[in-house]
Structures are given as structure tokens and as C-alpha cells.
Amino acid sequence: MYIIYISLHRIADAWKFMNWADLVIPIGGDGTFLLSSKLITDNVKPVLGINPSIRSNDNNIFTLPPKYATNIESIFERLHTGKYTLLMRSRIRTVMNGEGLYRRPFHIHEKSRTQGEKRAEALARTTQRKIADSLQPRQRTLPWLALNEVFIGEFLAVRPITLQIRVEDQEPHQIRSSGMCVCTGTGSQFWYKSINIQSAETVRCIVEIATGIKLSNEQTNELLHKYHQALIYSPEDLNMVYMIREMYHTTRCKNQKCCPDRQKCNKLTVKSCGFDAGLVIDGSISLPFNDGTIATFDIKPEYSLKSIMLT
């Protein structure tokens, strides 16, 4: 059996060894595991995350419990004797249509945006790129599968983005918001959950308005816990769920059917009306997602990540 061990500083070169590896072992925290998962493009090659840290405050989801960091031999003993289970974590495939899809991606974990860039300069540079972009294919299936989520939004956080959203075969909706997050069952307990978290004061106020009942602190916390747990669903679920952040609700929404703030689906198409927008996969790899670019997201069993679980 051929095994490839991946640490954070080796990720850039690790793709060279993926074809012959039988097992991939990322050594690090959840961030290293996520970056490593981008190198695995099928549902056959298993991955096993090991966190070398034994600090008690490490709450990694993808890696083995800290107790294994001091007893590495036991990991391979359990693998040899078959004392493990496989979790097929669903992943999102992204197909993009537009210009400039083959530019070098922007790696958020290792770079920062250009400071002091002016809108006129950006537009002029965009015009210059159009000639080169016209020679490239206008459709691209991205080689990176999203294990947690895909986020779409403007890089400047205060600038809203206008998007056209089509869920499966439903009528499209045009929305304006602070961006949107499209996540898997694995990602439902991360960024998606934090976007939807409500405060105790909000819940207490809504219940009192709706029923006239004033909840105690214990009742409020119990209700909040149930609500937050209901946001999480199985990592193996072959559906994704999108969440629109801070959607602009206009008076038209009172008279016409509006786009739901969040919805579960198997296929999603998003068209951008952005200016300096990006499509970010698992918080690490970003591609331009500006005016006219279209992204289609779907989930199929063959996109899953075969994750080894010892507990």
C-alpha cells in the first residue's frame, strides 16, 4: 500500500503523488484537511486526518481525537484489523460559464487583496484582459470539490451583490444581499450554522410577541439549542442547502413571491451581477465571479470524499 502524508507546507506539491497513493493522511488541523481534500477528485481514495496537537482546546471535526496523537501505532493497528468505518462526505461540484475562468485562482489562505486599488484602474485592466479571455473556453468544470461550502460575494464586505438564483427547475429570482453560502451536510455545522445563529433576546422577543408567553432563561436556551441542532444534517446527504446573507427585502416581496432566505436542493444555478466578486471554495480557493458569469452547483455520489473514522 502506498500512503501519502500531507502537511500544510507540502500541499502545493502533494498533487503530484495523488495518482499512486492508496491512502491520504493530512497532518494538521481542519484547515489542512480541507486543503488536502481539494487534491482528491474521486470517491475511491480514502483520507484520514491526524492532528499532531494534543491540546485540550482543539475541537477539530475532520481529524482523529487528540488521544491518537500520542499513540500513532494504534491508528495503523486499527486500520490493519478493519476496526474503522467509512463516511462518504458529500461534496459540491461547480461548473462555471463566463470569461477568464482559467486565470490563476486566488488563494485566500496565502495572499491578500491589492491595497488602494481604484475602480477605474480595475475596469481598465478588465478591458485589457478581455482579448486574452476571449481565446479561452467559456465553460469550466472546476477541479476543486467543495467539502464544506461555496461562498459568493463581493470582496469588499460593505458592497452588496446582485445575483440571479435558480433552484433546480423553479422560476429564477433576482436578489440583492451581502452574499450567499451554498453548503453540504458537512458544512451545515460550520459557516452555514453561524450565519443562522439567533440570539436568546431575539427568540425570547418573538415568542412573547407571538404567544404572550415570557420564556425563562432555561426555556430560551433549550429552544435555541433545538433550533441550532435542526440546522445540521447528515454529511452523506446528497443535497446542498443555500443561505442568503442579509437579503434586501423590498416592498415588492409583500405582493409577490420572494426567494426563500434558505432552501435545500440538489442543483442550483447562480448568475452574477457583481463588480469585484469572488466564488470561494471552502474558504481557501477563490475565482472571479463578476457580471455575466454563471455557476451551476450539484451533488452526486461520485463526488463524495471517502473519510475514515476510527470512532
C-alpha positions in Angstrom: 0.0 0.0 0.0 1.3 3.5 -0.9 0.4 6.2 1.6 1.0 10.0 1.1 1.3 12.2 4.2 0.3 15.8 3.7 1.4 18.7 6.0 0.5 22.3 5.3 3.8 23.3 3.7 3.7 20.3 1.3 0.2 20.9 -0.1 1.4 22.8 -3.1 3.4 19.8 -4.3 1.2 17.0 -3.0 -1.0 16.7 -6.1 2.0 15.1 -8.0 1.6 12.0 -5.8 -2.1 11.6 -5.8 -2.4 9.1 -8.7 -0.4 6.4 -7.0 -1.4 6.9 -3.4 -3.8 4.4 -1.8 -4.4 6.4 1.3 -4.0 10.2 2.0 -3.2 11.3 5.6 -3.3 15.1 6.2 -1.3 16.0 9.2 -2.6 19.2 10.9 -6.0 20.7 11.8 -9.2 21.0 9.9 -7.8 23.6 7.6 -5.1 21.2 6.4 -7.7 18.5 5.9 -9.9 20.8 3.8 -6.9 21.9 1.6 -5.9 18.2 1.2 -9.4 17.2 0.2 -9.1 19.5 -2.9 -6.4 17.1 -4.2 -8.8 14.1 -4.2 -11.1 14.2 -7.1 -12.8 10.8 -6.8 -14.8 8.8 -4.2 -12.3 5.9 -4.1 -9.2 7.2 -2.4 -9.7 7.3 1.4 -8.5 10.1 3.6 -7.6 10.0 7.3 -6.8 13.2 9.2 -4.3 13.2 12.0 -3.9 16.3 14.3 -0.4 16.2 15.9 -1.6 18.6 18.6 -2.7 17.2 22.0 -4.1 20.5 23.3 -7.4 20.0 25.1 -9.0 23.0 23.3 -8.7 21.5 19.8 -12.2 20.8 18.6 -11.4 19.5 15.1 -14.1 17.8 13.2 -12.2 16.1 10.4 -9.2 14.8 12.3 -8.9 12.0 14.9 -9.3 12.7 18.6 -6.2 14.1 20.3 -5.6 10.8 22.2 -4.3 9.3 18.9 -1.6 11.9 18.6 0.4 10.2 21.4 -0.3 6.7 20.1 0.2 6.7 16.3 0.8 2.9 16.2 -2.8 2.2 17.4 -4.1 4.1 14.3 -2.4 1.7 11.9 -3.3 -1.3 14.0 -7.0 -0.5 13.7 -6.6 0.1 10.0 -4.9 -3.3 9.6 -7.6 -5.1 11.6 -10.5 -3.3 9.9 -11.7 -1.5 13.1 -12.9 1.6 11.3 -15.9 2.9 9.4 -16.2 4.9 6.2 -18.1 8.2 6.0 -18.9 9.2 2.4 -19.0 13.0 2.8 -20.9 14.7 0.0 -19.2 17.4 -2.0 -20.3 20.1 -4.3 -19.2 20.3 -7.9 -19.1 23.7 -9.6 -19.4 24.3 -13.3 -18.8 27.9 -14.4 -19.6 29.7 -17.6 -18.1 33.1 -18.5 -14.8 34.8 -19.2 -11.4 34.5 -17.5 -12.2 31.1 -15.9 -8.7 29.8 -16.4 -6.9 32.6 -14.7 -4.7 31.5 -11.7 -7.0 31.2 -8.7 -6.7 33.5 -5.7 -5.6 31.5 -2.6 -7.1 33.3 0.4 -5.0 31.4 2.9 -1.7 32.7 1.5 -2.4 36.1 -0.2 -4.2 39.4 0.4 -6.1 41.7 -1.9 -4.4 44.6 -3.6 -4.5 47.7 -1.4 -5.6 51.1 -2.7 -6.9 49.7 -6.0 -9.2 52.2 -7.8 -12.4 51.2 -9.6 -11.3 53.0 -12.8 -8.0 51.1 -12.8 -9.8 47.8 -12.2 -12.1 48.4 -15.1 -9.2 49.3 -17.4 -7.4 46.2 -16.5 -10.6 44.2 -17.1 -10.8 45.6 -20.6 -7.2 44.6 -21.3 -7.9 41.0 -20.2 -10.9 40.6 -22.5 -8.7 39.9 -25.5 -6.9 37.1 -23.7 -10.1 35.7 -22.1 -11.8 35.5 -25.5 -9.2 32.9 -26.5 -10.1 30.6 -23.6 -13.1 28.2 -23.3 -16.2 29.8 -21.8 -17.1 26.8 -19.7 -15.1 25.1 -17.0 -15.8 22.3 -14.5 -13.7 23.3 -11.5 -11.2 20.7 -10.4 -11.9 21.5 -6.7 -14.9 19.9 -5.0 -16.3 21.8 -2.0 -16.4 19.7 1.2 -17.9 22.5 3.4 -19.3 25.3 1.3 -19.1 27.6 -1.7 -19.5 31.3 -0.8 -20.3 34.0 -3.3 -20.0 37.7 -2.6 -18.1 41.0 -3.2 -14.6 41.1 -1.8 -15.3 44.5 -0.3 -17.6 43.4 2.5 -19.7 46.6 2.6 -20.6 46.3 -1.1 -23.8 44.2 -1.7 -24.0 41.9 -4.7 -26.9 41.2 -7.0 -27.4 37.6 -8.0 -30.0 35.7 -10.1 -30.8 32.4 -8.4 -32.5 29.4 -10.0 -33.2 26.3 -7.8 -33.5 23.2 -9.8 -36.3 23.8 -12.3 -38.1 26.5 -10.4 -38.5 30.1 -11.6 -35.4 32.3 -11.2 -35.2 35.0 -8.5 -33.1 38.1 -8.5 -31.8 39.1 -5.1 -29.5 41.7 -3.6 -27.6 40.7 -0.5 -24.3 40.5 1.3 -23.6 37.3 -0.4 -24.7 33.7 -0.3 -23.4 30.4 1.1 -24.0 27.0 -0.5 -23.1 24.2 1.8 -23.0 20.4 2.2 -24.2 18.4 5.2 -20.6 18.5 6.5 -20.6 22.3 6.2 -24.0 22.7 7.8 -22.3 22.7 11.2 -19.8 25.4 10.3 -20.3 28.7 8.5 -23.9 27.9 7.5 -24.8 27.4 11.1 -23.1 30.5 12.3 -25.0 32.6 9.6 -28.2 31.3 11.0 -27.5 31.5 14.7 -30.0 33.6 16.7 -29.6 35.4 20.0 -31.5 34.5 23.1 -33.0 38.0 23.1 -34.4 37.6 19.6 -36.0 34.2 20.4 -37.5 35.5 23.6 -38.9 38.6 21.9 -40.5 36.6 19.0 -42.1 34.1 21.3 -43.5 36.8 23.5 -45.0 38.7 20.6 -46.5 35.5 19.1 -47.9 33.9 22.2 -47.7 36.4 25.0 -45.5 34.0 27.0 -42.3 35.2 28.6 -39.7 32.4 28.4 -37.3 31.7 31.2 -33.6 31.6 30.5 -33.7 27.8 30.7 -36.6 27.6 28.2 -35.0 30.0 25.9 -31.7 28.1 25.8 -33.5 24.8 25.3 -35.4 26.3 22.3 -32.3 27.8 20.9 -30.4 24.5 21.2 -33.2 22.7 19.3 -33.2 25.3 16.6 -29.5 25.3 16.1 -29.3 21.5 16.0 -32.1 21.4 13.4 -29.8 23.3 11.0 -27.3 20.4 10.9 -27.9 17.5 8.6 -26.0 14.3 7.6 -22.6 14.7 5.9 -23.7 11.9 3.5 -26.9 13.7 2.4 -26.9 14.2 -1.4 -28.4 17.6 -1.1 -27.0 21.0 -0.6 -28.6 24.0 1.2 -28.1 27.6 0.3 -28.3 30.6 2.7 -28.6 34.2 1.6 -26.9 36.6 3.9 -28.7 39.8 4.8 -31.0 39.8 1.8 -32.6 43.2 0.8 -36.3 42.8 1.3 -38.3 45.3 -0.8 -41.9 46.3 -0.8 -42.4 44.0 -3.9 -41.8 41.0 -1.7 -45.1 41.7 0.1 -47.1 41.4 -3.1 -45.0 38.8 -5.0 -43.4 35.6 -4.1 -39.9 36.2 -2.8 -36.8 34.0 -3.0 -36.5 32.0 0.3 -33.6 33.0 2.5 -32.5 29.4 2.6 -33.6 26.2 0.8 -32.4 22.6 0.4 -31.8 21.4 -3.2 -29.8 19.1 -5.4 -29.0 21.6 -8.1 -28.5 25.3 -8.1 -27.6 27.9 -10.7 -26.4 31.4 -9.9 -25.7 34.3 -12.3 -23.6 37.1 -11.1 -24.2 40.9 -11.5 -21.1 41.6 -9.3 -18.2 44.0 -9.8 -15.3 42.7 -7.8 -16.9 39.5 -6.7 -15.5 36.1 -5.9 -16.6 32.5 -5.7 -14.8 31.0 -2.8 -14.5 27.2 -2.2 -14.1 26.1 1.4 -12.7 29.4 2.4 -9.5 28.9 0.5 -9.6 29.0 -3.3 -11.3 31.9 -5.0 -12.1 32.7 -8.6 -13.6 35.9 -10.1 -17.4 35.8 -10.2 -18.3 39.1 -11.9 -21.1 40.4 -14.1 -22.5 37.7 -16.5 -20.6 34.7 -15.1 -22.8 31.7 -14.3 -22.1 29.0 -11.7 -24.0 25.7 -11.5 -23.7 23.6 -8.4 -24.7 19.9 -8.0 -24.1 16.9 -5.8 -23.7 13.3 -6.9 -22.4 10.2 -5.1 -19.2 10.1 -7.3 -18.1 13.5 -5.9 -18.1 12.2 -2.3 -15.0 12.1 -0.1 -14.2 8.7 1.5 -13.3 9.7 5.0 -12.0 7.1 7.5 -13.5 7.3 11.0 -12.0 5.4 14.0 -14.6 6.5 16.5 
